[in-house]
């Protein structure tokens, strides 16, 4: 360990030789007081030795003498020990005061004052005995008066060593200096051990206290393969991590106040004695260990880049959620607590506190960033978009806090380009850049997913296609990151369309951290929005794909039901997500609503125009009379067509209740009145009884009831009703 080396006193001839000799004589008289007391103690020891000799010779010691000696020993041990130590300490202080006064007065010490060597030796012996008691474990060093006195004694020992150093050329003082230097080294080693023990024991006690940090965060929905999405999908909410405000700022400072005060006292003693390096290293190691143990208690463990690359997505997804929680907790809770602890323990030594804390924070953040960088380097796939955006947002949102923690100056010109803080800012910017590039590429890959979905098997019953559900749910969750994606797309906009980005992204522009926040909040209608344009392109591709898939149905009516189902699902999702609605705009929504109305008209024309043709008057009158054969044929045609419609369209699926109701009402509004009017005009021309029952199978009310059971996707229920 290093020892403090105080500067030698400066020489001066400001005092006369007579005054110098008088001062030395006075100091020697003062120091002799301690020697006299020490002589008394030696006489007491001699008496004790005589008593031992008498015991060896077999001479008897009566009971009164034994009791008297016992009481005397008790008195000596409990009453005289402390005063003797105090008296010796006072003598040493007096000796130090003389040396300091001579040095301060720039006095030439040709004949230094008499050295109270016996007092110094006794002082050191008592101090080492006290240290040995604690080192042996016989007694625990507790925060009471003894600890304060011991620290005070260590400081006195340091001052004594420093004062003797300039006099080491004198043989008489050289031995004392070596003795005090060795004792000081031992004392500082003891303090170093105590310092680490206090730090380590309290850290482990805190880590064993279970908290809520181990609870897992709810995972967001998976977007892996659209073909595997169920038709009736219960959508989960997006995973929202707890904000900094919701985190509990617990145990601030990290240790109890009494422990912090003890740490502060030890640090002050070690720094004062010149053992700054040892004190700093012990504190840094202990706090680094405690900090990473805290990360482990949050569930985060260090994972290598290769391991991240090989990890299955389900496992990596959980690790990312854990990382985000650990990163946010570290920046918003752990670092402020650590900052407070460092400032208190090293109060009066702000430079040391700043240096140690900066080192801890930088190391911790760099280690956490290694995981984020590894995630950005993984193979890209659609389901990874949201977790990458979560990491991106965490880095972006907490960067101001990181700046504040590390006291980064606003004027970057005053900072060294190679400073650790600037390196950290550059690293975070680079990782955000890679995450943003990956997010743009993944989102643009959605185009490819739509284009390559060319299945030739139509969805049964014209229901909503899995691709539609997949794309719209994906967009719904993506648009919850609307501001972030707009920022990313602006940062990475190119002269060509974003969908043509290369996987390596070599030409992507650098991250413009200083501008994106203003752009995010100050866009106007004339500003191009590359994310909105990309979203529009995705919607157009989906529309074209659905138009193509509708042609797989041979029945044109079912083709329109399919388009209505998917169109209504899309519109419902858009109306339920204000972000998508805002990005697509009212004009786009009006166009799609118009398409839906046209699909509806096309369906009615394809299905019910032929039915309504049965109710026309044309062709029924022949020479002014109703032709019964033609009338019977009309009823037969209607019955056959309606039976076929019931049989076929009861198996078709319209899952949206509002659309289902609209279709049924519109059909009933057209068909039922026409049928009721036709019956009223021509039913009397059929002979009552058997002939009427043969040709008139449906009443007007029955017709309405049957229509109300269309599009249930359950033809068996219709068949049971007909039997």
C-alpha positions in Angstrom: 0.0 0.0 0.0 1.1 3.6 -0.6 2.0 5.8 2.3 1.5 9.5 2.5 4.8 11.5 2.1 4.3 15.0 3.5 6.5 17.7 2.2 9.7 18.5 4.2 9.7 21.7 6.2 11.2 24.7 4.6 14.4 26.2 6.1 14.5 29.6 7.7 16.7 31.6 10.1 13.9 33.7 11.5 14.5 32.7 15.1 17.6 33.3 17.3 19.5 30.3 18.7 18.6 31.3 22.2 14.9 31.3 21.6 15.3 28.0 19.7 17.0 26.4 22.6 14.4 27.7 25.0 11.6 26.3 22.9 13.3 22.9 22.7 13.7 22.8 26.5 10.1 23.6 27.0 9.0 20.9 24.6 11.2 18.4 26.4 9.8 19.3 29.8 6.3 18.8 28.4 7.1 15.5 26.8 8.7 14.2 30.1 5.3 14.2 31.7 4.3 11.1 29.6 7.5 9.4 30.5 6.8 9.8 34.2 3.4 8.2 33.8 4.9 5.4 31.9 7.4 4.8 34.6 4.6 4.4 37.1 3.1 1.8 34.9 6.4 0.0 34.7 6.5 -0.1 38.5 3.1 -1.6 38.6 4.2 -4.3 36.2 7.2 -5.0 38.4 4.9 -5.6 41.4 2.9 -8.0 39.3 6.1 -9.9 38.4 7.1 -10.1 42.1 3.7 -11.6 42.8 4.2 -14.3 40.2 7.7 -15.1 41.6 6.1 -15.6 45.1 3.5 -18.0 43.6 6.3 -20.0 41.9 8.2 -20.2 45.2 5.1 -21.6 46.9 4.6 -18.6 49.2 1.1 -18.1 50.3 -1.1 -15.2 49.4 -3.9 -14.6 51.8 -7.5 -14.1 50.7 -7.6 -10.4 51.6 -4.5 -9.8 49.4 -6.1 -11.8 46.6 -9.3 -9.8 46.8 -7.4 -6.5 47.0 -5.3 -7.4 43.9 -8.4 -8.5 42.1 -10.1 -5.2 42.7 -7.0 -3.3 41.8 -6.8 -5.2 38.5 -10.4 -4.5 37.7 -9.8 -0.8 38.5 -6.7 -0.8 36.3 -8.4 -2.5 33.4 -11.7 -0.6 33.3 -10.8 2.8 34.8 -7.1 3.5 34.1 -6.8 2.0 30.6 -8.7 4.8 28.8 -7.1 7.7 30.7 -3.6 6.3 30.1 -4.3 6.1 26.4 -5.8 9.6 26.4 -2.8 10.9 28.3 -0.4 9.3 25.8 -2.4 10.7 22.9 -2.2 14.1 24.4 1.5 13.9 24.8 1.8 12.8 21.1 -0.5 15.7 20.1 1.7 18.1 22.0 4.8 16.7 20.3 3.1 17.1 17.0 2.0 20.6 17.8 5.6 21.6 18.5 6.9 20.1 15.2 4.1 21.7 13.2 4.7 25.1 14.8 8.3 24.9 14.0 7.7 23.8 10.5 4.9 26.4 10.0 7.3 29.1 11.3 9.9 27.8 8.8 12.2 27.1 11.7 15.5 25.4 11.0 15.4 22.2 13.1 19.0 21.6 13.8 18.3 20.0 17.1 14.8 18.5 17.0 12.8 18.2 20.2 13.3 15.2 22.4 11.4 12.2 21.0 8.9 10.7 23.4 9.8 7.3 22.0 8.3 5.3 24.9 5.0 7.0 24.6 5.0 6.5 20.8 5.8 2.8 21.3 3.1 2.4 23.9 0.6 4.3 21.7 1.4 2.0 18.8 1.3 -1.1 20.9 -2.1 -0.3 22.4 -3.4 0.6 18.9 -2.1 -2.6 17.4 -3.6 -4.6 20.3 -6.9 -3.0 19.7 -6.8 -3.8 16.0 -5.8 -7.4 16.8 -8.8 -7.8 19.0 -11.1 -6.9 16.1 -9.1 -8.9 13.6 -9.3 -12.0 15.7 -13.1 -11.8 15.8 -13.2 -11.6 19.6 -15.0 -8.3 19.3 -17.0 -6.7 16.6 -16.2 -3.2 15.5 -19.5 -1.4 16.2 -20.6 2.1 15.6 -20.0 3.4 19.1 -17.5 5.7 20.9 -14.7 3.1 20.5 -14.9 3.3 16.7 -14.8 7.1 16.8 -11.7 7.0 19.1 -10.0 4.4 17.0 -10.5 6.5 13.8 -9.2 9.4 15.7 -6.1 7.4 16.8 -5.5 6.4 13.2 -5.6 10.0 12.1 -3.1 10.8 14.9 -0.9 8.0 13.7 -1.0 9.3 10.2 -0.1 12.8 11.4 2.8 11.4 13.5 4.2 9.5 10.5 3.9 12.6 8.3 5.6 14.8 10.9 8.5 12.3 11.5 9.2 11.8 7.8 11.2 15.1 7.3 13.3 14.1 10.3 14.1 10.6 9.1 17.7 11.6 8.4 18.2 11.6 12.2 18.9 8.0 13.3 16.8 8.6 16.5 13.8 9.6 14.5 14.3 7.2 11.6 13.4 4.2 13.8 10.3 5.9 15.1 9.3 6.9 11.6 9.6 3.3 10.4 7.7 2.0 13.4 4.8 4.5 12.9 4.8 3.9 9.1 4.5 0.1 9.6 1.7 0.6 12.1 -0.1 3.0 9.8 0.1 0.5 7.0 -1.4 -2.1 9.3 -4.1 0.3 10.5 -5.0 1.1 6.9 -5.1 -2.6 5.9 -7.5 -3.1 8.8 -9.7 -0.2 7.7 -9.7 -1.5 4.2 -11.0 -4.8 5.3 -13.6 -3.2 7.5 -14.6 -0.9 4.6 -15.2 -3.8 2.3 -17.0 -5.9 5.0 -19.4 -3.1 5.6 -20.1 -2.6 1.9 -20.4 -6.3 1.2 -22.4 -7.5 4.2 -25.1 -4.8 3.8 -25.3 -5.4 0.0 -25.9 -9.1 0.5 -28.5 -8.4 3.2 -30.3 -6.1 0.8 -30.2 -8.6 -2.1 -31.8 -11.3 0.1 -34.8 -9.1 0.7 -37.4 -10.3 -1.9 -39.1 -7.6 -3.9 -41.5 -7.3 -6.8 -38.7 -6.9 -9.3 -38.8 -10.6 -10.3 -42.3 -10.4 -11.6 -42.5 -11.0 -15.3 -43.9 -8.5 -17.8 -46.8 -9.5 -19.9 -45.7 -10.4 -23.4 -47.2 -8.8 -26.5 -49.0 -10.8 -29.1 -47.0 -13.0 -31.4 -47.0 -12.2 -35.1 -45.3 -15.2 -36.7 -47.4 -16.8 -39.5 -50.6 -15.3 -40.7 -52.0 -18.7 -41.8 -52.0 -19.8 -38.2 -54.1 -16.9 -36.9 -57.6 -18.0 -35.8 -60.6 -16.4 -37.4 -62.0 -15.3 -34.1 -59.0 -13.7 -32.5 -59.0 -12.3 -29.0 -56.5 -9.6 -29.2 -54.2 -8.7 -26.3 -53.2 -5.3 -25.3 -49.7 -4.1 -26.2 -47.1 -4.8 -23.5 -46.6 -1.6 -21.5 -43.6 -1.5 -19.3 -43.8 0.3 -16.0 -42.7 3.9 -16.3 -40.0 5.5 -14.2 -42.7 7.2 -12.1 -44.3 3.9 -11.2 -41.0 2.4 -10.0 -40.4 2.4 -6.3 -37.4 4.4 -5.3 -36.4 2.2 -2.4 -33.6 2.2 0.0 -32.1 5.6 -0.7 -29.3 5.7 0.2 -28.5 2.1 -0.6 -27.3 1.4 3.0 -28.9 2.4 6.3 -27.8 5.9 7.6 -25.6 4.5 10.4 -23.7 2.3 8.0 -23.3 5.1 5.5 -21.9 7.3 8.3 -19.4 4.6 9.3 -18.4 4.2 5.6 -17.9 8.0 5.4 -15.7 8.0 8.5 -13.5 5.2 7.2 -13.2 6.7 3.8 -12.2 10.1 5.3 -9.5 8.4 7.5 -8.0 6.4 4.6 -8.0 9.4 2.2 -6.5 11.6 4.8 -3.7 9.1 5.4 -3.0 9.0 1.6 -4.6 5.7 0.9 -7.0 7.0 -1.8 -6.2 4.3 -4.3 -6.9 1.5 -1.8 -10.1 3.1 -0.6 -11.4 3.8 -4.1 -10.6 0.4 -5.4 -12.4 -1.4 -2.5 -15.5 0.9 -2.8 -15.6 0.5 -6.6 -15.3 -3.3 -6.5 -18.0 -3.6 -3.8 -20.4 -1.3 -5.6 -19.8 -2.9 -9.0 -20.6 -6.3 -7.4 -23.7 -5.0 -5.7 -24.9 -3.3 -8.8 -24.6 -6.4 -11.0 -26.2 -8.5 -8.3 -29.1 -6.0 -8.4 -29.4 -6.6 -12.1 -29.4 -10.3 -11.5 -32.2 -9.9 -8.9 -34.2 -8.2 -11.6 -33.8 -11.3 -13.8 -31.2 -9.9 -16.1 -28.0 -12.0 -16.7 -25.1 -11.2 -19.0 -25.6 -12.9 -22.3 -23.0 -13.0 -25.0 -23.7 -11.8 -28.5 -23.3 -15.3 -29.9 -25.8 -16.7 -27.4 -28.3 -14.0 -28.4 -27.9 -14.9 -32.0 -28.6 -18.5 -31.4 -31.5 -18.0 -28.9 -35.1 -19.0 -30.0 -37.3 -16.0 -30.4 -39.7 -17.0 -27.6 -36.8 -17.1 -25.1 -35.2 -13.9 -26.5 -38.6 -12.1 -26.3 -38.7 -12.7 -22.6 -35.0 -11.6 -22.2 -35.8 -8.4 -24.0 -38.6 -7.6 -21.7 -36.3 -8.3 -18.7 -33.6 -6.1 -20.2 -36.0 -3.2 -20.6 -37.1 -3.5 -17.0 -33.5 -3.7 -15.8 -32.3 -0.8 -18.0 -35.1 1.5 -16.9 -34.7 0.6 -13.3 -30.9 1.1 -13.4 -31.2 4.6 -15.0 -34.2 5.9 -13.0 -33.7 4.2 -9.6 -30.3 2.6 -9.1 -28.1 5.3 -10.5 -29.7 8.1 -8.5 -29.4 6.0 -5.4 -25.8 5.2 -6.1 -25.1 8.9 -6.8 -26.4 9.8 -3.4 -24.3 7.1 -1.7 -21.1 8.1 -3.4 -21.7 11.8 -2.5 -22.2 11.0 1.1 -19.4 8.5 1.6 -16.9 10.8 -0.1 -18.3 14.1 1.1 -15.6 16.7 1.0 -13.9 14.7 -1.8 -16.3 15.4 -4.8 -13.6 14.6 -7.4 -13.3 11.1 -6.1 -17.0 10.6 -5.8 -17.5 11.9 -9.4 -14.8 9.7 -10.8 -16.0 6.5 -9.0 -19.6 7.0 -9.9 -18.9 7.9 -13.5 -16.8 4.7 -13.8 -19.6 2.6 -12.3 -22.3 4.1 -14.5 -20.3 3.9 -17.7 -19.4 0.3 -17.2 -23.0 -0.7 -16.3 -24.5 1.1 -19.2 -22.0 -0.3 -21.7 -22.7 -3.8 -20.5 -26.4 -3.3 -20.8 -25.9 -1.8 -24.3 -24.1 -5.0 -25.4 -27.4 -6.9 -25.1 -29.3 -4.2 -27.1 -26.6 -4.3 -29.8 -26.8 -8.1 -30.0 -30.6 -7.9 -30.5 -30.2 -5.4 -33.3 -27.8 -7.9 -35.0 -30.2 -10.8 -34.9 -31.9 -12.2 -38.1 -34.8 -9.9 -39.0 -38.4 -11.2 -38.9 -41.8 -9.5 -38.5 -42.5 -10.6 -35.0 -39.3 -8.8 -33.7 -40.4 -5.4 -34.7 -42.2 -4.4 -31.5 -39.5 -5.5 -29.1 -36.9 -3.7 -31.2 -39.0 -0.6 -31.0 -39.3 -1.1 -27.2 -35.5 -1.1 -26.9 -35.3 1.9 -29.3 -37.7 3.9 -27.2 -36.0 3.0 -23.9 -32.7 4.3 -25.3 -34.2 7.4 -26.7 -36.4 8.3 -23.7 -33.7 7.7 -21.1 -30.8 9.4 -23.0 -31.5 12.8 -21.3 -31.5 11.2 -17.9 -28.2 9.4 -18.8 -26.7 12.8 -19.8 -27.8 14.3 -16.6 -26.4 11.5 -14.5 -23.0 11.7 -16.2 -23.1 15.5 -16.0 -22.5 15.8 -19.7 -22.1 19.5 -20.6 -24.6 21.0 -23.0 -21.8 22.6 -25.0 -20.1 19.6 -26.7 -17.2 21.7 -27.9 -15.9 21.9 -24.4 -15.9 18.1 -24.1 -13.1 15.8 -25.2 -14.1 13.9 -28.4 -12.7 10.8 -26.8 -14.2 11.2 -23.3 -16.0 8.2 -21.9 -19.3 10.1 -21.7 -19.0 11.1 -25.4 -18.1 7.5 -26.3 -21.3 6.4 -24.5 -23.4 8.9 -26.4 -21.9 7.7 -29.6 -22.5 4.1 -28.7 -26.2 4.7 -27.8 -26.6 6.6 -31.1 -25.1 3.8 -33.1 -27.2 1.1 -31.5 -30.4 3.2 -32.0 -29.3 3.6 -35.6 -29.0 -0.2 -36.1 -32.3 -0.8 -34.3 -34.0 1.9 -36.5 -32.6 0.4 -39.6 -33.8 -3.1 -38.6 -37.3 -1.7 -37.7 -37.6 0.0 -41.1 -36.5 -3.2 -42.9 -38.9 -5.4 -40.9 -41.9 -3.1 -41.5 -41.2 -2.9 -45.1 -40.9 -6.6 -45.3 -44.6 -6.6 -44.6 -45.0 -5.8 -48.3 -43.2 -8.9 -49.2 -45.4 -11.0 -46.9 -48.5 -9.7 -48.6 -47.1 -10.2 -52.1 -46.0 -13.7 -51.5 -49.3 -14.8 -50.0 -50.7 -16.4 -53.1 -52.6 -19.3 -51.7 -55.2 -20.9 -54.2 -57.5 -22.2 -51.5 -60.5 -19.8 -50.8 -61.5 -19.3 -47.2 -64.7 -21.3 -46.6 -67.9 -19.3 -46.4 -66.2 -16.1 -47.6 -65.0 -15.3 -44.1 -62.3 -12.9 -43.2 -59.0 -14.1 -44.6 -56.1 -14.9 -42.1 -53.9 -12.5 -44.0 -56.3 -9.7 -43.4 -56.4 -10.4 -39.7 -52.6 -10.7 -39.5 -51.9 -7.5 -41.4 -54.5 -5.4 -39.6 -53.5 -6.6 -36.2 -49.9 -6.1 -37.1 -50.6 -2.5 -38.2 -52.7 -1.8 -35.2 -49.9 -2.6 -32.8 -47.3 -1.0 -35.1 -49.3 2.2 -35.1 -49.2 2.3 -31.3 -45.5 3.2 -32.0 -46.7 5.8 -34.5 -44.5 8.7 -33.3 -41.5 6.4 -33.0 -42.0 4.9 -36.5 -42.5 8.3 -38.1 -39.3 9.4 -36.5 -37.4 6.3 -37.6 -38.7 6.5 -41.2 -37.8 10.2 -41.4 -34.3 9.4 -40.2 -33.9 6.6 -42.7 -35.7 8.0 -45.7 -34.0 7.6 -49.0 -34.4 8.8 -52.5 -36.1 5.5 -53.4 -39.0 3.8 -51.6 -38.2 2.4 -48.2 -39.3 -1.1 -49.4 -36.1 -1.4 -51.5 -33.8 -1.0 -48.5 -31.0 -3.5 -48.4 -30.7 -5.8 -45.4 -27.2 -4.4 -44.6 -28.4 -0.8 -44.7 -25.0 0.6 -45.7 -26.5 3.7 -47.3 -28.8 4.5 -44.4 -28.3 8.1 -43.1 -26.9 8.5 -39.6 -29.2 8.9 -36.6 -30.2 12.6 -36.2 -30.9 12.6 -32.5 -30.8 16.3 -32.2 -33.6 17.0 -34.7 -36.2 14.2 -34.5 -37.9 15.4 -31.4 -38.7 18.7 -33.0 -39.8 17.1 -36.2 -42.0 14.8 -34.3 -44.1 17.6 -32.8 -43.9 20.2 -35.6 -45.0 18.4 -38.7 -47.4 20.2 -41.0 -49.7 19.0 -43.7 -47.1 19.7 -46.4 -44.4 17.7 -44.8 -43.9 14.2 -46.4 -44.5 11.4 -44.0 -42.6 8.4 -45.2 -44.2 6.1 -42.6 -47.7 7.2 -43.7 -46.8 6.6 -47.3 -45.4 3.1 -46.4 -48.6 2.3 -44.5 -50.7 3.4 -47.5 -48.7 1.2 -49.7 -49.3 -1.8 -47.4 -53.0 -1.1 -47.4 -53.1 -0.9 -51.2 -51.2 -4.2 -51.5 -53.6 -5.9 -49.1 -56.6 -4.6 -51.1 -55.2 -5.9 -54.3 -54.4 -9.2 -52.7 -57.9 -9.6 -51.4 -59.4 -8.7 -54.8 -57.3 -11.4 -56.3 -58.4 -13.9 -53.7 -62.0 -13.1 -54.3 -61.7 -14.5 -57.8 -61.1 -17.9 -56.3 -64.8 -18.1 -55.6 -66.9 -19.4 -58.5 -70.1 -17.9 -57.1 -70.0 -14.2 -57.7 -72.3 -13.5 -54.8 -69.9 -15.2 -52.4 -67.1 -13.3 -54.0 -68.8 -10.1 -52.9 -69.5 -11.5 -49.4 -65.8 -12.2 -49.1 -64.9 -8.7 -50.1 -67.5 -7.3 -47.7 -66.3 -9.3 -44.8 -62.7 -8.3 -45.3 -63.5 -4.7 -46.1 -65.7 -4.4 -43.0 -63.0 -6.0 -40.8 -60.4 -3.5 -42.2 -62.7 -0.5 -41.6 -63.5 -1.6 -38.1 -59.8 -1.9 -37.2 -59.1 1.5 -38.7 -61.9 3.2 -36.8 -60.8 1.5 -33.6 -57.2 2.8 -34.0 -57.0 6.5 -34.1 -53.3 6.4 -35.2 -54.1 4.4 -38.4 -57.1 6.5 -39.1 -55.0 9.6 -38.9 -52.2 8.3 -41.1 -54.5 7.0 -43.8 -56.8 10.1 -43.8 -60.5 10.7 -44.4 -60.2 10.4 -48.2 -58.9 6.9 -48.1 -61.6 5.9 -45.6 -64.4 7.4 -47.7 -63.1 5.5 -50.8 -63.1 2.2 -48.9 -66.6 2.8 -47.5 -67.8 3.4 -51.1 -66.2 0.1 -52.1 -68.1 -1.6 -49.4 -71.4 -0.2 -50.6 -70.6 -1.4 -54.1 -69.9 -4.9 -52.9 -73.2 -4.9 -51.1 -75.1 -3.8 -54.3 -73.2 -6.4 -56.3 -74.2 -9.2 -53.9 -77.9 -8.2 -54.0 -77.8 -8.1 -57.8 -76.1 -11.4 -58.1 -78.3 -13.2 -55.6 -81.7 -11.6 -55.6 -82.2 -10.1 -59.0 -83.3 -13.4 -60.4 -85.6 -14.0 -57.5 -87.3 -10.6 -57.9 -87.7 -11.4 -61.6 -90.2 -14.1 -60.6 -92.5 -11.4 -59.3 -92.8 -9.4 -62.5 -96.2 -9.2 -64.1 -94.7 -9.4 -67.6 -95.6 -12.7 -69.4 -98.3 -13.7 -67.0 -101.2 -12.2 -69.0 -102.2 -13.8 -72.2 -105.0 -12.1 -74.1 -106.1 -10.3 -70.9 -106.2 -13.5 -68.8 -103.6 -14.8 -66.3 -101.9 -17.9 -67.7 -102.0 -20.5 -65.0 -99.1 -22.6 -66.4 -96.9 -19.6 -66.5 -98.0 -18.6 -63.0 -97.3 -22.1 -61.7 -93.8 -22.0 -63.4 -93.1 -18.7 -61.7 -93.9 -20.1 -58.2 -91.9 -23.3 -59.0 -88.9 -21.2 -60.1 -89.1 -19.0 -57.0 -89.3 -22.0 -54.6 -86.3 -23.6 -56.2 -84.2 -20.5 -56.2 -85.1 -19.6 -52.6 -84.4 -23.2 -51.4 -81.0 -23.1 -53.1 -80.2 -19.7 -51.6 -81.2 -21.0 -48.1 -79.1 -24.1 -48.6 -76.1 -22.3 -49.9 -76.0 -19.0 -48.1 -76.8 -20.4 -44.6 -73.3 -21.8 -44.7 -71.7 -18.5 -45.6 -70.1 -16.6 -42.8 -70.6 -12.9 -41.9 -68.9 -12.6 -38.5 -69.5 -8.9 -38.1 -72.9 -8.7 -36.4 -73.6 -5.2 -37.8 -72.8 -6.2 -41.4 -74.9 -9.4 -40.9 -77.9 -7.4 -39.7 -77.5 -4.9 -42.5 -77.5 -7.6 -45.1 -80.5 -9.3 -43.7 -82.5 -6.1 -43.4 -81.6 -5.0 -46.9 -82.6 -8.4 -48.4 -85.9 -8.5 -46.4 -86.7 -4.9 -47.4 -86.5 -5.8 -51.1 -87.7 -9.4 -51.3 -90.4 -9.7 -48.7 -92.7 -6.8 -49.8 -92.3 -7.9 -53.5 -93.3 -11.5 -52.6 -96.2 -10.4 -50.4 -97.5 -8.2 -53.3 -97.1 -11.0 -55.8 -99.1 -13.4 -53.5 -101.8 -10.8 -53.1 -102.2 -10.4 -56.9 -102.0 -14.0 -58.1 -102.6 -16.5 -55.3 -106.3 -16.6 -56.0 -105.7 -17.9 -59.5 -104.5 -21.2 -58.1 -107.1 -23.8 -57.0 -107.5 -23.9 -53.3 -106.2 -26.9 -51.4 -103.7 -29.3 -52.9 -102.7 -27.0 -55.8 -102.1 -24.0 -53.5 -99.9 -26.1 -51.1 -97.9 -27.5 -54.0 -96.9 -24.1 -55.4 -97.0 -21.7 -52.5 -94.5 -23.2 -50.0 -93.6 -19.9 -48.2 -95.7 -17.3 -46.5 -94.5 -13.8 -46.5 -93.6 -14.0 -42.7 -91.9 -17.3 -43.2 -89.8 -15.7 -45.9 -88.6 -13.0 -43.5 -87.7 -15.6 -40.8 -85.7 -17.7 -43.2 -83.8 -14.6 -44.4 -82.9 -13.8 -40.7 -81.0 -17.1 -40.5 -78.7 -16.5 -43.5 -74.9 -16.1 -43.0 -74.8 -18.0 -39.7 -72.3 -20.5 -41.1 -74.5 -23.3 -39.9 -76.6 -24.9 -42.7 -77.7 -27.8 -40.4 -79.9 -25.4 -38.4 -81.7 -24.3 -41.5 -82.2 -27.9 -42.6 -83.8 -28.8 -39.3 -86.2 -25.9 -39.5 -87.2 -26.8 -43.1 -88.1 -30.4 -42.1 
